């Protein structure tokens, strides 16, 4: 079994920032595992601007922000990048098993940083009553379809939930000629950034229904519409407030869940409410020598803050390993 000084799982903005910070803090051997065929993670599908305002003091798109880190990672001889490599097992003594094309490998790590990101909550997690027709997508999946695959999910859309991905996709769909009928949010305030409410909805004339919920999705083979109803402070339906919106597509943007199955496998303590690590401070876990950063640690609003805290994770790993800058 090979021994590696530091193994980082995830090559998105968190994993890359942690790797570079660890190298700067004196770690000489870093193995960076990324399950996709490119570094950058979710940023590769975020083609809208708004990244880098804090870290780089200029406005960048998601791919531009990611590429600045990817270029530094690729140029660092102390960081080995293994693409299309899916971590499948982590033990309490930091043995990492991962699948890569043609092989299953296992390494023993001096320290591990989990930068595994998060996944989207689905329709079934809310839940939304009604039939199960085609045309219901998590907003992030729709973003990948439009921005990376070149597919348009439908012609008329309703967005459920006002998270930032949903707001951004409302604008993106409108730019592609899709009629976005509304964004429906059960809370009394939007869960997205104010700038996204303004730039993605108000600037495009897309209605935002706060304090409302989708009571039912209609349609047999394909979505035909949604029934919407106002809710009170206890989220009970307000009698006489229901109305319907015709659409062929529903995008669900109702929150994110940190991906921490590897940490749980290693015996790490998990907050069952948030699926985040239970630890006294950011980046730590209950397993010695195992750290978490980025959206695996907590869900962030900005990639800039992911970078900031993930750099701290890299330095914490270096401190655990007992190394210092040359």
DAQUI-V361322 format. One record per residue. N is the residue number from 1. RES is the residue in one letter. D_LAST is the distance of its C-alpha to the last C-alpha in Angstrom with 2 decimals. Layout:
N & RES & D_LAST
N & RES & D_LAST
//
This chain:
1 & X & 27.98
2 & X & 24.54
3 & X & 21.61
4 & X & 18.94
5 & X & 15.93
6 & X & 16.96
7 & X & 20.30
8 & X & 21.38
9 & X & 25.13
10 & X & 26.21
11 & X & 25.11
12 & X & 26.68
13 & X & 25.17
14 & X & 23.88
15 & X & 22.24
16 & X & 20.61
17 & X & 19.28
18 & X & 17.93
19 & X & 16.26
20 & X & 14.53
21 & X & 13.51
22 & X & 12.21
23 & X & 10.06
24 & X & 8.77
25 & X & 8.27
26 & X & 6.18
27 & X & 9.46
28 & X & 9.73
29 & X & 13.54
30 & X & 15.78
31 & X & 19.54
32 & X & 21.40
33 & X & 25.15
34 & X & 27.68
35 & X & 31.41
36 & X & 32.56
37 & X & 32.47
38 & X & 30.28
39 & X & 27.23
40 & X & 28.23
41 & X & 30.40
42 & X & 33.26
43 & X & 32.21
44 & X & 33.60
45 & X & 37.09
46 & X & 36.70
47 & X & 37.93
48 & X & 39.02
49 & X & 37.22
50 & X & 35.75
51 & X & 32.07
52 & X & 29.19
53 & X & 31.20
54 & X & 28.72
55 & X & 25.34
56 & X & 26.12
57 & X & 29.07
58 & X & 31.34
59 & X & 33.60
60 & X & 32.73
61 & X & 34.35
62 & X & 32.72
63 & X & 32.02
64 & X & 30.55
65 & X & 28.22
66 & X & 27.13
67 & X & 26.77
68 & X & 24.21
69 & X & 21.84
70 & X & 23.11
71 & X & 22.37
72 & X & 18.68
73 & X & 18.60
74 & X & 20.56
75 & X & 18.37
76 & X & 15.13
77 & X & 15.20
78 & X & 13.20
79 & X & 16.14
80 & X & 19.48
81 & X & 22.42
82 & X & 25.64
83 & X & 28.54
84 & X & 31.97
85 & X & 30.42
86 & X & 32.09
87 & X & 30.73
88 & X & 33.82
89 & X & 32.76
90 & X & 30.24
91 & X & 30.83
92 & X & 29.94
93 & X & 27.59
94 & X & 25.67
95 & X & 27.39
96 & X & 27.61
97 & X & 30.52
98 & X & 30.84
99 & X & 33.43
100 & X & 32.63
101 & X & 35.28
102 & X & 36.95
103 & X & 35.02
104 & X & 34.13
105 & X & 30.73
106 & X & 29.17
107 & X & 25.57
108 & X & 24.18
109 & X & 21.27
110 & X & 18.92
111 & X & 19.25
112 & X & 21.48
113 & X & 21.75
114 & X & 25.31
115 & X & 25.71
116 & X & 29.23
117 & X & 31.01
118 & X & 34.66
119 & X & 38.15
120 & X & 41.30
121 & X & 44.16
122 & X & 47.31
123 & X & 50.97
124 & X & 51.72
125 & X & 49.43
126 & X & 51.46
127 & X & 54.06
128 & X & 56.31
129 & X & 59.85
130 & X & 61.73
131 & X & 61.81
132 & X & 58.91
133 & X & 59.46
134 & X & 57.11
135 & X & 55.33
136 & X & 53.19
137 & X & 49.44
138 & X & 46.29
139 & X & 45.22
140 & X & 41.79
141 & X & 43.49
142 & X & 45.88
143 & X & 42.99
144 & X & 41.57
145 & X & 45.10
146 & X & 45.75
147 & X & 42.44
148 & X & 41.28
149 & X & 44.48
150 & X & 46.96
151 & X & 49.43
152 & X & 51.39
153 & X & 52.23
154 & X & 55.59
155 & X & 57.83
156 & X & 58.23
157 & X & 55.55
158 & X & 55.11
159 & X & 51.71
160 & X & 51.60
161 & X & 49.04
162 & X & 47.33
163 & X & 43.66
164 & X & 41.53
165 & X & 41.73
166 & X & 45.51
167 & X & 45.83
168 & X & 43.75
169 & X & 45.76
170 & X & 49.01
171 & X & 48.14
172 & X & 46.89
173 & X & 50.10
174 & X & 52.19
175 & X & 50.52
176 & X & 51.53
177 & X & 55.12
178 & X & 55.23
179 & X & 57.45
180 & X & 55.37
181 & X & 58.09
182 & X & 56.04
183 & X & 53.01
184 & X & 54.19
185 & X & 52.24
186 & X & 53.59
187 & X & 51.81
188 & X & 53.18
189 & X & 50.06
190 & X & 47.80
191 & X & 44.60
192 & X & 42.88
193 & X & 41.36
194 & X & 44.08
195 & X & 43.02
196 & X & 43.60
197 & X & 47.03
198 & X & 47.95
199 & X & 46.47
200 & X & 47.24
201 & X & 50.55
202 & X & 52.28
203 & X & 51.62
204 & X & 53.07
205 & X & 55.96
206 & X & 54.86
207 & X & 56.44
208 & X & 54.36
209 & X & 56.44
210 & X & 54.87
211 & X & 56.42
212 & X & 57.69
213 & X & 57.06
214 & X & 57.98
215 & X & 60.76
216 & X & 61.35
217 & X & 60.35
218 & X & 63.46
219 & X & 64.11
220 & X & 64.84
221 & X & 63.12
222 & X & 61.19
223 & X & 60.37
224 & X & 63.36
225 & X & 62.39
226 & X & 61.16
227 & X & 63.10
228 & X & 61.51
229 & X & 62.54
230 & X & 61.67
231 & X & 60.37
232 & X & 60.82
233 & X & 58.40
234 & X & 58.62
235 & X & 58.05
236 & X & 61.68
237 & X & 63.49
238 & X & 65.68
239 & X & 69.20
240 & X & 70.45
241 & X & 67.10
242 & X & 66.44
243 & X & 66.23
244 & X & 65.21
245 & X & 63.00
246 & X & 63.60
247 & X & 60.50
248 & X & 59.37
249 & X & 55.69
250 & X & 53.92
251 & X & 50.18
252 & X & 48.80
253 & X & 45.97
254 & X & 46.04
255 & X & 42.46
256 & X & 39.39
257 & X & 38.35
258 & X & 34.73
259 & X & 34.21
260 & X & 33.27
261 & X & 35.24
262 & X & 32.21
263 & X & 31.25
264 & X & 34.90
265 & X & 35.02
266 & X & 32.21
267 & X & 34.27
268 & X & 32.57
269 & X & 34.83
270 & X & 36.09
271 & X & 38.06
272 & X & 41.26
273 & X & 42.20
274 & X & 39.11
275 & X & 37.51
276 & X & 34.18
277 & X & 32.07
278 & X & 33.30
279 & X & 30.45
280 & X & 30.12
281 & X & 27.78
282 & X & 26.56
283 & X & 24.28
284 & X & 25.10
285 & X & 27.67
286 & X & 29.70
287 & X & 28.01
288 & X & 24.99
289 & X & 21.86
290 & X & 23.72
291 & X & 23.10
292 & X & 25.24
293 & X & 24.77
294 & X & 26.93
295 & X & 30.62
296 & X & 30.19
297 & X & 29.31
298 & X & 31.98
299 & X & 33.86
300 & X & 32.56
301 & X & 34.67
302 & X & 32.05
303 & X & 29.25
304 & X & 27.37
305 & X & 27.34
306 & X & 26.29
307 & X & 23.17
308 & X & 22.45
309 & X & 22.88
310 & X & 21.24
311 & X & 17.94
312 & X & 18.40
313 & X & 19.06
314 & X & 15.78
315 & X & 13.98
316 & X & 16.59
317 & X & 16.00
318 & X & 12.29
319 & X & 13.65
320 & X & 16.39
321 & X & 14.30
322 & X & 12.56
323 & X & 8.91
324 & X & 6.40
325 & X & 3.81
326 & X & 0.00
//
